Amino acid sequence: QASFLVGLSLTTSANSAVLNTLIPVATLLIVTIRGQEALNWKKAVGFILAFSGVLVIRKFEDLRFSDSTFIGDLLTVFNCLIYACFLSFSKKYLAKYDALWVTAFLFLYGTIGINLIAIPSWLGFVPPVLDAHLLTIASFAIVIGTLVPYFLNFWALKYAKASQVALFIYTQPIIAAAVAYIWMGDLITARTVLSSTLIFSGLLMGLYGSRTIKKVKGERVA
């Protein structure tokens, strides 16, 4: 998380948006290398389709690498790799322990770690005026935008494969586009339609390719 935040401040928003789409791809690569999940052509095609859809809506053509963004881009990619490792290595742990308990302690340890890293920033920090509007936005970001998604991620890892959980990250830009259309009046463009089609096709293909087929008394069951 620290790498993501610092990386975002040192690179462009377009670079950050595109590079963060590497999380599901990195997760699939790691679980395959570890022998945690099998890779087949259906799953591979599903990830490629979904990845392509996100690149379309994230405006891949705006991606620009330069010396000024190098450190930020590097930190962003590092964040992707670390989160992919987390999804892979935490699977067994999260399948064993309660998701709410795990969420609470992860944020407790994370708070301690982030505050230690942020000590230099705290020394010169000037708090903003906490009016009702800012408190509402901050509460929404903390509870709805952070705590709930992390809890749902941990809960999902208890029952689903790490690659499946990572794959659903690709629905974020589509959800954002839908919210922008409903609440902010943004137009649905051809780019959004194409992106949505690629992402949902990729999800279906990826999930179908992730099915575990077992034989029980001569019959095949998923």
N, C-alpha and C positions, 0 to 999 in steps of 0.2 A: 504493500500500500504506500509506503514511504517512497519507493522507487517510482511508482506511478505518479504521485503528486509532484515530486521534485522533477521528474521527467517531463510532466505536462508543462511545468513552468519554464523549461529550457528548450522546448520544441514548439512546433505549430499545432493547432488544434486538429488540422487535417492529418498530419503525421501521426498524432496520438490516436485518433479515431481509427485509422487504417491499421496501424501496427498492433493495436489491441485485439484486432480480429484474429491474430495468430494464436490466441489462447486455446480454442478448440483444436486447431491443427497440431499445436505442440502437445496437447493432452493425448490426442490419438497416437502421435508418434511415441510418446513415453510409455503409454500402456501397452503398445505393440512391442516395443523393445524389451520391456520387462516381462513379456509373456502373460500379462494380466488379461488381455483381450486379443482375440484373433482378428486379423485384418483380411477382409474379402473385398471383391470388386464393388459390391453394392454399397458397402460402407464408405469406401474410398470415393466413389462417384457422388454419394450423398454429401460428403464433406466438401468436395470440390464445387458442387452446385451451390451449396449454402454459402461457402466462402466467396464465390463469384458474386452472389446476390448482395452480400454485404459490401463488397468492393464497389459495386454499382451505386448503391445508395450513399456510401461514404465518399463518393466522388474521388475515386482513385487517381484521376487525372490531376488533382490538386496536390498530390504527394510530392514533396520537394525535400531532397537531402542536401545538406550543406555542412560546412565546418561549424557554423553557428548552432546547428541543431544536433550535432553528432552525439554529444553527451546525453541530451534529453532523449534522443531516439534509442540510444544504448540502454538507458535506464528503463525505458518503456518496454523494450524487448526483454530485459531482465525480469521485469515484473510479470510478463506473460509466461516466461519459462518457470518462474517460481510458483505461480498460481497453478500452472499445469501440473507441476510436481505435487503440489498440495492435493489437487483433485485425485491424482493417482495413488499417492502414498497414504492418504487419510481414509481411503475407501473401507478397509477392514476395521479401522478404529471407529469410524462413524456408524458402521453396521452393528457395532457392539454396544455403543453408549448412546444415551439419550441426546437428541439433537438440541433441545433447549439448554441442557447442561453444557454441552460443547460450545454453543453459541455464547453463553454467558462467560465462560472462562476464557474463550478466545478473545473476546473483547476486553476482558480484564487484563490479560497479559499484553494485548495489543496497546491498551492505554498506557501501561507502564513503559513499554518499549518506545512508543511514539513520543511520549513526554521526555524521555531521556535524550532522544535524538533532537528534540525541539528546544532543548535548554537554551541554546544561543538565541533562538527566536523569541523565547519567553522574556528574555532580559530587556528587549526593546519593544515588547508588544503593547499596543494601545487598544483596549477593547472598544468596539463600536457601541453606539447608543442602542440598547436593546428595547426597541419599541415593539408594539404588538405584531406588526407586519413581519419584522425580522424574526421574532420568536416563533411565529407560525411557520415561516419558511424553514427555519433551522430544525424545528420539531419534525416537520414532514421529511426533511432530508435524512435526519437521524433514524427515525422510526420506520417510515415507509420506504425510503430510498436505500437504507443500509441494514438495519436490524432484521427486518422481515425478509429481504432477499437472501441474506446470509443464512438465516434459519431455514428457509425453504431449500436452499442449496444443500445444507447438511442433512436435512430430512430426506431429500431426494437421493443423496448418495447412499443412504441406508438401503434403498430398494432398487436403485438403477445403477447401471454401469457408469464409470467416470466419464467415458467418451460421450455417452448420451446426455449427461448433465451438462457437459461442456458445449455440446452441439446446440443446446437450447439458448446459449448466449447469443446466437445469431438472430434470435427473435427480437432482441432489444431495439434495433433501429426501426423495425416494423411497428412495434408497440409505440415507440416515440412518434412515428409518423401518424399513427392512428389518433394518439392523444392530441397532437398538433392540429389535426383535421377537425376533431370534435370540439376542442376547447379554444383553439386559437384561430380557426378558420383557414388554415393553410390548405392549399390546393393539392389534390392527388395528381401527381404528374406521371408521365409515361415511365420515367425512371423508377418511381415508387412501385408501379405495377410490375415492371420487369423484375425489380429486386425482390418483391414479395413472392412472385412466381418461382424464382430461382431458389429462394430461401426455403419456402414451404415444400418444394419438390425435393430439395436436399434433405430436409428433415425427415420426410416420409421414406426416402431411399436409405438414409443413414440409420433410422430406427429399424427399418425392415432388415437391413444388413446386420444389425446388432442382435437380432433374435438368436437365442440359444436353442439349438435343436437337439433334443435327446431322444433316445429310443427306449420305449417302455413296452416290453412284451411284444416286440415286433412292430410296434406302431411308433410313428414319429410325432412328437408333440413339441410345441414351442414353449 
